Amino acid sequence: MGKQLSFGEGFQKYAKTTKRSVFLSEMDRVVPWTELCALVEPVYPVAGNGRPPRPLE
């Protein structure tokens, strides 16, 4: 007997694109991320005393 599929496994292809995913794809298309990261990197905080900073990428 085969593995039983859950209710949601057959519906991934019908998933609605959310506003969040539309926004993020638009941002990836519009923003030059490598240039922006290169611009921010010199003034980005470095690890020291206190909470460590999040990675830039």
C-alpha positions as CSV (number, residue, x, y, z in Angstrom):
1,M,0.0,0.0,0.0
2,G,1.4,3.4,-0.9
3,K,2.0,6.4,1.3
4,Q,-1.2,8.3,2.0
5,L,-1.1,12.0,0.9
6,S,-2.2,14.7,3.2
7,F,-5.0,17.0,2.3
8,G,-2.8,19.9,1.3
9,E,-0.2,18.0,-0.8
10,G,-2.2,18.1,-4.0
11,F,-2.9,21.8,-3.9
12,Q,0.5,23.5,-4.1
13,K,0.1,24.3,-7.7
14,Y,-3.1,26.2,-6.8
15,A,-1.5,28.4,-4.1
16,K,-2.4,32.0,-4.2
17,T,0.5,34.4,-4.6
18,T,0.5,36.6,-1.4
19,K,1.1,40.3,-1.3
20,R,4.3,39.6,0.6
21,S,5.7,37.3,-2.1
22,V,4.7,39.8,-4.8
23,F,6.4,42.6,-2.9
24,L,9.6,40.6,-2.3
25,S,9.8,39.5,-5.9
26,E,9.3,43.1,-7.0
27,M,12.1,44.3,-4.6
28,D,14.5,41.6,-5.9
29,R,13.8,42.8,-9.4
30,V,14.2,46.6,-8.7
31,V,16.9,46.9,-6.0
32,P,20.5,46.4,-7.0
33,W,21.4,44.4,-3.8
34,T,25.1,43.9,-4.5
35,E,25.6,47.7,-4.9
36,L,23.5,48.4,-1.9
37,C,25.4,46.0,0.3
38,A,28.7,47.4,-0.9
39,L,27.5,50.9,0.0
40,V,26.3,49.9,3.5
41,E,29.2,47.5,4.4
42,P,31.8,50.2,5.5
43,V,29.4,51.7,8.1
44,Y,27.8,48.4,9.2
45,P,28.5,47.6,12.8
46,V,31.1,44.9,13.7
47,A,31.0,42.4,16.4
48,G,32.2,43.7,19.8
49,N,30.6,44.1,23.2
50,G,26.9,43.4,23.3
51,R,24.6,41.7,20.9
52,P,26.3,40.5,17.7
53,P,25.0,42.2,14.5
54,R,23.0,40.2,12.0
55,P,24.8,39.2,8.8
56,L,24.5,41.7,6.0
57,E,23.5,39.1,3.5
